[in-house]
Amino acid sequence: MKPKASIVAQKLLNLYRQEHVIFGGWASVNPVFVEEADDEVIKELALLPTGKSLIQHIKNLRSGKTPMDSIERELLPYGGMMSETIATVPLTSGEWNELANGINAFTPDESGLQNIQKLSVVRKFGDQWLVAIRAALNERPELLDKWAIITKTYRAYYLWKVASDMINQPLSERARAQLQADMPEYETYLPMFGTAGDELLNKLRTFISAREPVESDNAPDAPTTI
């Protein structure tokens, strides 16, 4: 069954706002915008905050004005602050060594994430460390593939926690629509946890239709390794 236009619109807006933490950046999300934004979705986007900027971006992509791996500067979400102001912070040679050693030693589990987040070069950026380090690594492209694994691991554990907390709470209609819009991301990341991830994903799907907290013994802790 085709999802409601309002749900698709919210999903596209989420991708637009979160591009800075999505592996592949604009090259990954722009084809989704072009493919899924039909006339009804465009109408729904016009009703959402910053939706008109996304509509213009989609028009630019379809006309060929904007390449499929880019976006016009004036249409950047958050005024471009997520990608531009952070990128101006330079790293010292010592910080580069610490970062490279940390990335090369990373293991895709909670312990590995904790070790990365303990690095001084990471802590200096606070809550924006994912975006800041990704921007800095434009100078060290040989580390980008490994950083992408770190980003995916972080996102997987983050979504596990959000999903686990959610299924034990009543779900408002607004939260239901948000969850439905975010399901493609849950469907991407939760299976990384194997059987446990598939079970949690099924609970989310049941949760959407049940309208009540899912009866369970509370969601289990995330597996220690992805």
C-alpha positions in Angstrom: 0.0 0.0 0.0 1.3 3.4 -0.9 2.2 5.5 2.2 0.3 8.7 2.8 1.7 11.8 1.2 2.1 13.5 4.6 4.2 10.6 5.8 6.5 10.7 2.7 6.8 14.5 3.0 7.9 14.2 6.6 10.4 11.5 5.7 11.9 13.7 2.9 12.1 16.6 5.2 14.0 14.5 7.8 16.5 13.4 5.1 16.9 17.0 4.1 17.6 18.1 7.7 19.9 15.1 8.5 21.9 15.0 5.3 25.0 16.0 7.2 25.0 12.6 9.1 24.0 10.4 6.2 26.8 8.5 4.5 27.1 9.7 0.9 25.5 13.1 1.7 23.6 14.8 -1.0 24.5 12.2 -3.6 22.5 9.7 -1.4 19.5 11.7 -0.6 18.9 13.7 -3.8 17.7 10.7 -5.8 15.2 9.9 -3.1 13.8 13.5 -3.3 13.4 13.3 -7.0 11.8 9.9 -7.0 9.4 10.2 -4.2 8.2 13.8 -4.3 5.0 13.6 -6.4 2.5 16.4 -6.6 0.7 15.3 -3.4 3.9 15.1 -1.5 4.9 18.6 -2.7 1.6 20.0 -1.4 2.3 18.5 2.0 5.9 19.8 2.0 4.6 23.3 1.5 2.8 23.1 4.8 5.9 22.0 6.8 8.6 24.2 8.3 11.5 24.7 5.8 9.4 22.6 3.4 9.4 25.3 0.7 13.2 25.3 0.6 13.2 21.6 0.0 10.5 22.0 -2.7 12.8 24.6 -4.5 15.8 22.2 -4.1 13.7 19.4 -5.7 12.8 21.7 -8.6 16.4 22.6 -9.1 17.4 18.9 -9.2 14.7 18.1 -11.7 15.5 21.0 -14.0 19.2 20.1 -13.9 20.2 23.5 -12.3 21.6 21.6 -9.3 23.8 18.5 -9.8 22.5 15.3 -8.1 25.4 15.4 -5.7 24.9 19.0 -4.6 22.6 21.7 -3.3 22.4 25.5 -3.8 24.1 27.3 -1.0 21.0 29.4 -0.1 18.9 26.2 0.3 21.2 24.5 2.7 19.3 23.4 5.9 20.1 25.4 9.0 21.6 28.1 6.8 24.6 25.8 6.1 25.8 26.1 9.7 26.0 22.3 10.2 28.5 21.9 7.4 30.3 25.2 7.2 31.1 26.7 10.5 32.4 23.5 11.9 34.6 22.9 9.0 36.6 26.1 9.7 38.0 24.6 13.0 41.5 23.3 12.1 43.1 20.2 13.6 46.7 20.2 14.8 49.2 17.5 13.8 48.8 15.9 17.2 45.0 15.8 16.8 45.3 14.3 13.4 47.5 11.5 14.8 45.1 10.9 17.6 42.1 10.8 15.3 43.8 8.5 12.7 44.9 6.1 15.4 41.4 6.1 16.9 39.7 5.5 13.6 42.1 2.7 12.6 41.6 1.0 16.0 37.8 1.2 15.9 35.6 -1.9 16.5 31.9 -1.7 15.6 30.5 -2.1 19.1 29.6 0.0 22.1 33.2 -0.2 23.5 34.5 1.0 20.1 32.1 4.0 20.1 33.1 4.9 23.6 36.8 4.9 22.7 36.1 7.2 19.8 34.0 9.6 21.9 36.8 9.8 24.5 39.3 11.1 22.0 40.3 14.7 22.9 40.0 15.7 19.2 36.4 14.4 19.2 35.4 15.8 22.6 36.4 19.3 21.5 33.4 19.4 19.1 30.8 18.4 21.7 27.5 17.2 20.4 28.5 18.0 16.8 31.4 15.7 16.7 30.0 13.4 14.0 29.5 16.4 11.6 32.8 18.1 12.6 35.0 15.1 12.1 33.3 14.2 8.8 34.0 17.7 7.6 37.6 17.6 8.7 38.2 14.3 7.0 37.8 16.0 3.6 41.6 16.6 4.1 42.2 12.9 4.8 39.9 11.0 2.3 41.7 7.7 3.0 39.9 7.6 6.4 36.4 8.3 5.1 35.4 4.7 4.5 36.4 3.8 8.1 34.6 6.9 9.4 31.5 5.9 7.6 31.5 2.6 9.6 31.8 4.6 12.8 28.9 6.8 11.7 26.7 3.8 10.9 27.5 2.1 14.2 26.7 5.2 16.1 23.4 5.7 14.3 22.5 2.0 14.8 22.9 2.2 18.6 21.2 5.6 18.8 18.1 4.2 16.9 18.1 1.1 19.1 17.8 3.3 22.2 15.1 5.5 20.7 13.1 2.5 19.5 13.5 0.7 22.9 12.3 3.8 24.8 9.4 4.4 22.3 7.7 1.0 22.4 7.1 1.3 26.2 5.2 4.6 25.9 1.8 5.6 24.5 2.0 6.9 21.0 0.4 10.2 20.0 -0.8 10.6 16.4 2.0 13.1 15.7 4.6 10.7 17.1 3.0 7.9 15.0 3.4 9.9 11.8 7.0 10.7 12.7 7.7 7.0 13.4 6.2 6.0 10.1 8.3 8.6 8.3 11.4 7.3 10.1 10.7 3.6 9.5 13.1 3.4 6.4 15.9 4.4 8.7 15.0 1.9 11.4 14.7 -0.7 8.6 18.2 0.2 7.5 20.0 0.1 10.8 18.2 -2.2 13.2 18.9 -5.4 11.1 22.5 -4.7 11.8 21.8 -6.2 15.2 20.8 -9.5 13.7 17.9 -11.4 15.2 17.5 -9.0 18.1 17.3 -6.1 15.6 14.7 -7.8 13.5 12.6 -8.5 16.6 12.7 -4.9 17.7 11.8 -3.8 14.2 8.8 -6.0 14.3 7.8 -4.5 17.6 7.9 -1.1 16.1 5.6 -2.2 13.2 3.2 -3.7 15.7 3.4 -0.5 17.8 2.3 1.7 14.9 -0.8 -0.4 14.4 -1.6 -1.2 18.0 -1.8 2.4 19.2 -0.8 1.2 22.7 2.6 0.3 24.3 3.8 -3.1 23.2 3.4 -5.8 25.8 6.9 -7.0 26.5 9.5 -7.5 29.2 10.9 -4.2 28.1 13.2 -4.0 25.1 16.5 -5.8 25.7 19.9 -4.0 25.7 21.5 -3.7 22.3 23.9 -6.5 21.4 27.4 -5.6 22.3 28.6 -6.1 18.7 27.0 -5.3 15.4 
